[in-house]
Amino acid sequence: MSYDGLDSGDYVLPAPDPGRRVSLPLEPADRRRLDLHAALTTAGIAPLPGDLAAIEALCTLDDTTHAALQRWITRCL
């Protein structure tokens, strides 16, 4: 698909079929990790490779602490 008349080599993939998704619950730490990455991405903060250990440590904290962390990140927008 081309947006400017040139073939960029990128192709739009179809949306996944919700009926074919595997319904496995995420562990709380995995859910917090995804939420934290989403909050950082939304805020325009790209974690550096060395930050992944810190992200892992933050994801082991309880939901209340994690909610405060996300609130702090999103307030700087």
Backbone torsions as a table, in degrees:
resi	resn	phi	psi	omega
1	MET	NA	140.7	-177.3
2	SER	-125.6	138.0	179.3
3	TYR	-102.5	-21.6	-177.3
4	ASP	-122.7	18.0	-180.0
5	GLY	90.4	-10.1	178.3
6	LEU	-107.1	144.8	177.8
7	ASP	-82.6	111.4	-177.6
8	SER	-86.6	-8.7	-178.3
9	GLY	87.1	-4.4	177.6
10	ASP	-92.6	139.1	-179.8
11	TYR	-128.2	138.4	179.3
12	VAL	-77.4	125.1	178.8
13	LEU	-89.8	148.5	177.6
14	PRO	-69.1	154.1	177.5
15	ALA	-65.7	145.5	178.8
16	PRO	-65.3	149.2	178.6
17	ASP	-79.6	113.3	-177.9
18	PRO	-58.2	-28.1	179.8
19	GLY	-69.7	-16.7	-178.2
20	ARG	-101.5	2.6	179.6
21	ARG	-72.3	144.4	176.0
22	VAL	-81.9	127.3	-176.8
23	SER	-92.9	76.9	175.6
24	LEU	-109.8	128.7	178.7
25	PRO	-69.7	144.3	176.5
26	LEU	-82.2	144.7	171.5
27	GLU	-65.9	149.8	-179.6
28	PRO	-54.4	-42.0	-180.0
29	ALA	-64.9	-36.4	178.3
30	ASP	-67.6	-41.3	177.5
31	ARG	-63.3	-42.8	179.3
32	ARG	-65.5	-36.3	178.4
33	ARG	-63.0	-46.4	178.3
34	LEU	-62.3	-43.3	178.8
35	ASP	-62.3	-41.2	-179.3
36	LEU	-66.8	-44.3	177.3
37	HIS	-61.6	-40.0	178.7
38	ALA	-64.2	-42.7	179.6
39	ALA	-64.8	-42.1	179.1
40	LEU	-64.9	-42.7	179.5
41	THR	-63.6	-43.8	178.5
42	THR	-60.7	-36.7	180.0
43	ALA	-80.1	-3.4	-179.8
44	GLY	77.7	23.2	-179.4
45	ILE	-104.5	114.3	178.5
46	ALA	-94.9	115.4	178.4
47	PRO	-63.9	139.6	175.5
48	LEU	-81.3	159.0	-179.6
49	PRO	-53.1	-36.8	179.6
50	GLY	-72.1	-12.5	-179.2
51	ASP	-81.0	-13.1	-175.1
52	LEU	-63.2	-34.9	177.2
53	ALA	-65.8	-38.6	177.8
54	ALA	-66.9	-39.9	178.0
55	ILE	-62.8	-42.7	177.5
56	GLU	-59.1	-43.9	-179.7
57	ALA	-64.9	-42.0	179.9
58	LEU	-64.4	-31.9	-177.6
59	CYS	-74.3	-12.7	176.9
60	THR	-85.4	-9.2	178.9
61	LEU	-72.6	162.2	-177.8
62	ASP	-69.5	167.3	-176.5
63	ASP	-62.5	-36.1	-179.7
64	THR	-64.3	-45.3	178.5
65	THR	-65.5	-40.2	-179.7
66	HIS	-65.9	-37.7	177.6
67	ALA	-63.3	-40.0	177.3
68	ALA	-64.4	-42.1	179.0
69	LEU	-59.5	-47.0	179.2
70	GLN	-64.3	-38.4	178.6
71	ARG	-62.3	-41.4	179.0
72	TRP	-63.7	-41.6	-179.1
73	ILE	-65.4	-46.0	-174.6
74	THR	-75.8	-19.8	177.3
75	ARG	-71.4	-20.2	-178.7
76	CYS	-83.6	7.2	177.8
77	LEU	-81.0	NA	NA
